[in-house]
């Protein structure tokens, strides 16, 4: 699932592809907005840490994987 994070005073968004559930990401975002950093682990095992006070917005993608190929039609 893709998580797009808008950071204040930065022109580009931070996009993280993670294996975590949408509920787990939403809980981490809510916790970061009350104080502390937002910490996510991407699908390659790298950690992304963003200060909670710098978060502008967070867009959480759907957990459903897109189908690829002719069977998707």
N, CA, C and O atoms as a MOPAC input file, in Angstrom:
PM7 MOZYME 1SCF
protein

 N      0.83500 1    -1.15300 1     0.00000 1
 C      0.00000 1     0.00000 1     0.00000 1
 C      0.89500 1     1.23700 1     0.00000 1
 O      1.93200 1     1.26800 1     0.66300 1
 N      0.48300 1     2.24400 1    -0.74700 1
 C      1.23700 1     3.48900 1    -0.79600 1
 C      0.69100 1     4.48300 1     0.21900 1
 O     -0.52100 1     4.63700 1     0.37000 1
 N      1.59400 1     5.14500 1     0.90300 1
 C      1.24900 1     6.20200 1     1.84500 1
 C      1.95800 1     7.46200 1     1.35800 1
 O      3.18300 1     7.48400 1     1.24300 1
 N      1.18100 1     8.51600 1     1.07000 1
 C      1.73400 1     9.78300 1     0.60300 1
 C      1.65800 1    10.78200 1     1.74500 1
 O      0.59700 1    10.99300 1     2.33300 1
 N      2.80100 1    11.39600 1     2.05400 1
 C      2.88200 1    12.31000 1     3.18900 1
 C      3.32300 1    13.67200 1     2.67500 1
 O      4.37900 1    13.80400 1     2.05600 1
 N      2.50900 1    14.67700 1     2.93700 1
 C      2.87800 1    16.05500 1     2.62500 1
 C      3.56200 1    16.65900 1     3.83300 1
 O      2.99900 1    16.68300 1     4.92700 1
 N      4.77900 1    17.14800 1     3.63600 1
 C      5.54900 1    17.72600 1     4.72900 1
 C      5.57600 1    19.23700 1     4.55100 1
 O      5.82500 1    19.73900 1     3.45400 1
 N      5.31900 1    19.95200 1     5.63300 1
 C      5.30400 1    21.41400 1     5.58600 1
 C      6.64600 1    21.95900 1     5.12400 1
 O      7.70000 1    21.45000 1     5.50600 1
 N      6.59800 1    22.99700 1     4.30000 1
 C      7.77200 1    23.71200 1     3.78600 1
 C      8.63900 1    22.86300 1     2.85500 1
 O      9.80100 1    23.20200 1     2.63000 1
 N      8.10800 1    21.78100 1     2.31600 1
 C      8.80400 1    20.98000 1     1.31100 1
 C      7.93300 1    20.91600 1     0.06000 1
 O      6.73500 1    20.64800 1     0.15600 1
 N      8.51800 1    21.15800 1    -1.11300 1
 C      7.70700 1    21.15700 1    -2.33000 1
 C      7.28900 1    19.75900 1    -2.79000 1
 O      6.31300 1    19.62700 1    -3.52800 1
 N      7.99600 1    18.73000 1    -2.37600 1
 C      7.69000 1    17.37400 1    -2.81600 1
 C      7.06100 1    16.56500 1    -1.69500 1
 O      7.28400 1    16.82400 1    -0.51200 1
 N      6.26800 1    15.57600 1    -2.10000 1
 C      5.65800 1    14.66700 1    -1.14100 1
 C      6.61200 1    13.50900 1    -0.85000 1
 O      7.49500 1    13.20400 1    -1.65200 1
 N      6.42900 1    12.87800 1     0.28900 1
 C      7.16500 1    11.66800 1     0.63000 1
 C      6.20300 1    10.50700 1     0.38700 1
 O      5.11200 1    10.47300 1     0.95600 1
 N      6.60700 1     9.55200 1    -0.46100 1
 C      5.76700 1     8.39600 1    -0.75800 1
 C      6.46000 1     7.15200 1    -0.20300 1
 O      7.62000 1     6.88100 1    -0.51200 1
 N      5.73000 1     6.40600 1     0.61800 1
 C      6.26300 1     5.20300 1     1.24800 1
 C      5.36900 1     4.03300 1     0.84500 1
 O      4.15200 1     4.09000 1     1.01800 1
 N      5.97200 1     2.97700 1     0.31000 1
 C      5.23500 1     1.75000 1     0.01100 1
 C      5.46800 1     0.79900 1     1.18100 1
 O      6.59500 1     0.37100 1     1.42800 1
 N      4.40300 1     0.47500 1     1.89500 1
 C      4.52800 1    -0.30500 1     3.11600 1
 C      3.63500 1    -1.53600 1     3.08900 1
 O      2.64800 1    -1.59100 1     2.35500 1
 N      3.99400 1    -2.51100 1     3.89400 1
 C      3.20900 1    -3.73500 1     4.02800 1
 C      2.24100 1    -3.63500 1     5.20800 1
 O      1.45200 1    -4.55200 1     5.43200 1
 N      2.28800 1    -2.54200 1     5.96200 1
 C      1.41900 1    -2.36900 1     7.12300 1
 C     -0.02100 1    -2.15000 1     6.67100 1
 O     -0.26700 1    -1.70900 1     5.54800 1
 N     -0.95900 1    -2.45900 1     7.54300 1
 C     -2.37400 1    -2.27100 1     7.22400 1
 C     -2.73500 1    -0.78900 1     7.29800 1
 O     -2.02400 1     0.00800 1     7.91100 1
 N     -3.84100 1    -0.43900 1     6.66900 1
 C     -4.30500 1     0.95000 1     6.68300 1
 C     -4.61100 1     1.40700 1     8.10200 1
 O     -4.35300 1     2.55800 1     8.45200 1
 N     -5.16100 1     0.51000 1     8.92200 1
 C     -5.47000 1     0.85800 1    10.31100 1
 C     -4.20500 1     1.12400 1    11.11300 1
 O     -4.17600 1     2.03700 1    11.93800 1
 N     -3.15600 1     0.33600 1    10.88200 1
 C     -1.89800 1     0.53800 1    11.59600 1
 C     -1.25300 1     1.86500 1    11.19700 1
 O     -0.69600 1     2.56400 1    12.04400 1
 N     -1.32800 1     2.21100 1     9.92200 1
 C     -0.77100 1     3.49300 1     9.45700 1
 C     -1.57200 1     4.64700 1    10.04000 1
 O     -0.99300 1     5.63200 1    10.49900 1
 N     -2.89500 1     4.53700 1    10.02800 1
 C     -3.74300 1     5.60200 1    10.58200 1
 C     -3.47200 1     5.79800 1    12.07100 1
 O     -3.44500 1     6.93400 1    12.54500 1
 N     -3.27200 1     4.72800 1    12.80600 1
 C     -2.95000 1     4.82200 1    14.23200 1
 C     -1.61500 1     5.51800 1    14.44300 1
 O     -1.48100 1     6.34700 1    15.34300 1
 N     -0.61900 1     5.18300 1    13.61100 1
 C      0.69600 1     5.82000 1    13.72900 1
 C      0.61100 1     7.30800 1    13.41400 1
 O      1.27900 1     8.11600 1    14.05900 1
 N     -0.20600 1     7.67600 1    12.42800 1
 C     -0.37000 1     9.08800 1    12.06400 1
 C     -1.04700 1     9.84200 1    13.20100 1
 O     -0.60100 1    10.92800 1    13.56900 1
 N     -2.10800 1     9.28700 1    13.75700 1
 C     -2.81500 1     9.94400 1    14.86200 1
 C     -1.89600 1    10.14500 1    16.05800 1
 O     -1.93300 1    11.18800 1    16.71000 1
 N     -1.07700 1     9.14700 1    16.34000 1
 C     -0.12400 1     9.24700 1    17.45200 1
 C      0.90100 1    10.34200 1    17.17900 1
 O      1.27000 1    11.08900 1    18.08600 1
 N      1.36400 1    10.44000 1    15.92600 1
 C      2.35700 1    11.45800 1    15.56700 1
 C      1.76400 1    12.86300 1    15.64400 1
 O      2.47100 1    13.81100 1    15.98500 1
 N      0.49500 1    13.00500 1    15.33600 1
 C     -0.13100 1    14.33000 1    15.37900 1
 C     -0.34000 1    14.82600 1    16.80500 1
 O     -0.47200 1    16.03000 1    17.02500 1
 N     -0.37300 1    13.91900 1    17.77200 1
 C     -0.51600 1    14.33300 1    19.17100 1
 C      0.82700 1    14.63900 1    19.81800 1
 O      0.87800 1    15.16300 1    20.93100 1
 N      1.91000 1    14.31400 1    19.12700 1
 C      3.25100 1    14.58200 1    19.64700 1
 C      4.17200 1    13.41000 1    19.34200 1
 O      3.80400 1    12.25200 1    19.53400 1
 N      5.35000 1    13.71400 1    18.87300 1
 C      6.29300 1    12.65500 1    18.51500 1
 C      6.38200 1    12.48400 1    17.01200 1
 O      5.62700 1    13.11200 1    16.26900 1
 N      7.28600 1    11.65000 1    16.56200 1
 C      7.49900 1    11.46700 1    15.12500 1
 C      6.58000 1    10.39000 1    14.53800 1
 O      6.07000 1     9.51900 1    15.24300 1
 N      6.39200 1    10.48700 1    13.21300 1
 C      5.71700 1     9.43700 1    12.45500 1
 C      6.79900 1     8.50600 1    11.94700 1
 O      7.70300 1     8.93200 1    11.22800 1
 N      6.71300 1     7.25000 1    12.31000 1
 C      7.72700 1     6.27000 1    11.91600 1
 C      7.05200 1     5.12700 1    11.16800 1
 O      6.19300 1     4.43500 1    11.71300 1
 N      7.45600 1     4.93900 1     9.90700 1
 C      6.92900 1     3.86200 1     9.08100 1
 C      8.08300 1     3.04000 1     8.52900 1
 O      9.18600 1     3.55400 1     8.34200 1
 N      7.83100 1     1.77700 1     8.27000 1
 C      8.81500 1     0.90200 1     7.65000 1
 C      8.30200 1     0.54500 1     6.26100 1
 O      7.17900 1     0.06300 1     6.11300 1
 N      9.13500 1     0.78300 1     5.23200 1
 C      8.69000 1     0.50100 1     3.87100 1
 C      8.83600 1    -0.97800 1     3.54600 1
 O      9.31100 1    -1.76100 1     4.37000 1
 N      8.42600 1    -1.35300 1     2.34300 1
 C      8.41400 1    -2.76000 1     1.95100 1
 C      9.81500 1    -3.35000 1     1.81100 1
 O      9.95700 1    -4.57100 1     1.74000 1
 N     10.85200 1    -2.51400 1     1.77000 1
 C     12.23500 1    -2.98500 1     1.69100 1
 C     12.91800 1    -3.02900 1     3.05000 1
 O     14.09300 1    -3.38300 1     3.14700 1
 N     12.18300 1    -2.67100 1     4.10100 1
 C     12.73700 1    -2.71000 1     5.44500 1
 C     13.36700 1    -1.41000 1     5.90700 1
 O     13.90100 1    -1.34600 1     7.01400 1
 N     13.31600 1    -0.36700 1     5.07600 1
 C     13.88700 1     0.93000 1     5.47100 1
 C     12.89100 1     1.68200 1     6.34800 1
 O     11.67900 1     1.57500 1     6.15500 1
 N     13.40200 1     2.43400 1     7.30200 1
 C     12.56300 1     3.21600 1     8.19900 1
 C     12.51000 1     4.65800 1     7.73500 1
 O     13.52800 1     5.24800 1     7.37400 1
 N     11.30100 1     5.22200 1     7.75100 1
 C     11.08900 1     6.62000 1     7.41300 1
 C     10.54400 1     7.28900 1     8.66100 1
 O      9.52300 1     6.86700 1     9.20500 1
 N     11.22500 1     8.33200 1     9.11500 1
 C     10.81800 1     9.04600 1    10.32400 1
 C     10.60600 1    10.51300 1     9.96400 1
 O     11.50500 1    11.17000 1     9.43900 1
 N      9.40600 1    11.01800 1    10.25300 1
 C      9.05000 1    12.40500 1     9.96100 1
 C      8.54600 1    13.03600 1    11.25200 1
 O      7.71000 1    12.44900 1    11.93800 1
 N      9.04000 1    14.22000 1    11.59200 1
 C      8.55000 1    14.89100 1    12.80800 1
 C      7.04000 1    15.13700 1    12.71400 1
 O      6.55100 1    15.61600 1    11.69100 1
 N      6.31700 1    14.81500 1    13.76200 1
 C      4.86700 1    14.95300 1    13.77100 1
 C      4.39000 1    16.36600 1    13.52100 1
 O      3.36100 1    16.57000 1    12.87800 1
 N      5.12500 1    17.34400 1    14.02000 1
 C      4.70500 1    18.74200 1    13.85300 1
 C      4.93100 1    19.24600 1    12.42800 1
 O      4.43500 1    20.31800 1    12.08100 1
 N      5.66200 1    18.51100 1    11.59500 1
 C      5.93400 1    18.91500 1    10.21500 1
 C      4.96200 1    18.28200 1     9.21500 1
 O      5.01700 1    18.59400 1     8.02600 1
 N      4.07500 1    17.39800 1     9.68000 1
 C      3.14900 1    16.72200 1     8.77900 1
 C      2.07200 1    17.70400 1     8.33300 1
 O      1.40500 1    18.33500 1     9.15300 1
 N      1.91400 1    17.81900 1     7.00100 1
 C      0.86000 1    18.65700 1     6.44100 1
 C     -0.40100 1    17.84600 1     6.18400 1
 O     -1.50100 1    18.25600 1     6.55300 1
 N     -0.23100 1    16.68800 1     5.54600 1
 C     -1.33800 1    15.77500 1     5.29100 1
 C     -0.79400 1    14.38200 1     5.03600 1
 O      0.38700 1    14.20900 1     4.73200 1
 N     -1.66200 1    13.39300 1     5.16100 1
 C     -1.29600 1    12.00400 1     4.89000 1
 C     -2.42000 1    11.37500 1     4.06600 1
 O     -3.59100 1    11.44700 1     4.43600 1
 N     -2.04900 1    10.76400 1     2.95500 1
 C     -3.00200 1    10.05900 1     2.10100 1
 C     -2.66400 1     8.57600 1     2.16200 1
 O     -1.57200 1     8.16200 1     1.77300 1
 N     -3.60600 1     7.78200 1     2.65100 1
 C     -3.38900 1     6.34900 1     2.80500 1
 C     -4.09700 1     5.64300 1     1.65200 1
 O     -5.31300 1     5.75500 1     1.49900 1
 N     -3.32000 1     4.90900 1     0.83700 1
 C     -3.87700 1     4.19600 1    -0.30600 1
 C     -4.66300 1     2.97500 1     0.13000 1
 O     -4.66200 1     2.60100 1     1.30300 1
 N     -5.33300 1     2.36000 1    -0.83400 1
 C     -6.12400 1     1.17400 1    -0.51700 1
 C     -5.21100 1    -0.03800 1    -0.34600 1
 O     -4.11700 1    -0.09200 1    -0.90600 1
 N     -5.67700 1    -1.00000 1     0.43100 1
 C     -4.89200 1    -2.20500 1     0.68500 1
 C     -5.01600 1    -3.21000 1    -0.45200 1
 O     -4.21300 1    -4.13800 1    -0.55200 1
 N     -6.01500 1    -3.03100 1    -1.30700 1
 C     -6.24400 1    -3.96900 1    -2.40000 1
 C     -5.17400 1    -3.78900 1    -3.46800 1
 O     -4.90800 1    -2.67400 1    -3.91700 1
 N     -4.56800 1    -4.89300 1    -3.86700 1
 C     -3.54000 1    -4.85600 1    -4.90000 1
 C     -4.20400 1    -4.72500 1    -6.26300 1
 O     -5.25000 1    -5.32500 1    -6.51300 1
 N     -3.59100 1    -3.93700 1    -7.14400 1
 C     -4.11200 1    -3.79400 1    -8.49800 1
 C     -3.78800 1    -5.04400 1    -9.29900 1
 O     -2.70200 1    -5.61500 1    -9.19200 1
 N     -4.75500 1    -5.45000 1   -10.10100 1
 C     -4.53800 1    -6.61300 1   -10.95000 1
 C     -3.75600 1    -6.20100 1   -12.18500 1
 O     -3.94600 1    -5.10900 1   -12.72100 1
 N     -2.87900 1    -7.08200 1   -12.62800 1
 C     -2.03200 1    -6.80600 1   -13.77100 1
 C     -2.28200 1    -7.87000 1   -14.82400 1
 O     -2.44400 1    -9.04700 1   -14.50200 1
 N     -2.31300 1    -7.45500 1   -16.08000 1
 C     -2.46900 1    -8.41600 1   -17.16500 1
 C     -3.83200 1    -8.38600 1   -17.78600 1
 O     -4.65200 1    -7.52600 1   -17.46400 1
 N     -4.08600 1    -9.32600 1   -18.68500 1
 C     -5.33800 1    -9.35500 1   -19.42500 1
 C     -6.50300 1    -9.80500 1   -18.56400 1
 O     -7.65100 1    -9.50200 1   -18.88800 1
 N     -6.24700 1   -10.51000 1   -17.48900 1
 C     -7.31900 1   -10.96700 1   -16.60900 1
 C     -7.93400 1    -9.85400 1   -15.80000 1
 O     -8.96300 1   -10.06400 1   -15.15700 1
 N     -7.33000 1    -8.65900 1   -15.80800 1
 C     -7.82400 1    -7.53900 1   -15.00300 1
 C     -8.98800 1    -6.82700 1   -15.67900 1
 O     -9.66300 1    -6.02200 1   -15.03800 1
 N     -9.23800 1    -7.09900 1   -16.95000 1
 C    -10.27300 1    -6.38700 1   -17.71100 1
 C    -11.63600 1    -6.83500 1   -17.33600 1
 O    -12.62100 1    -6.33700 1   -17.88100 1

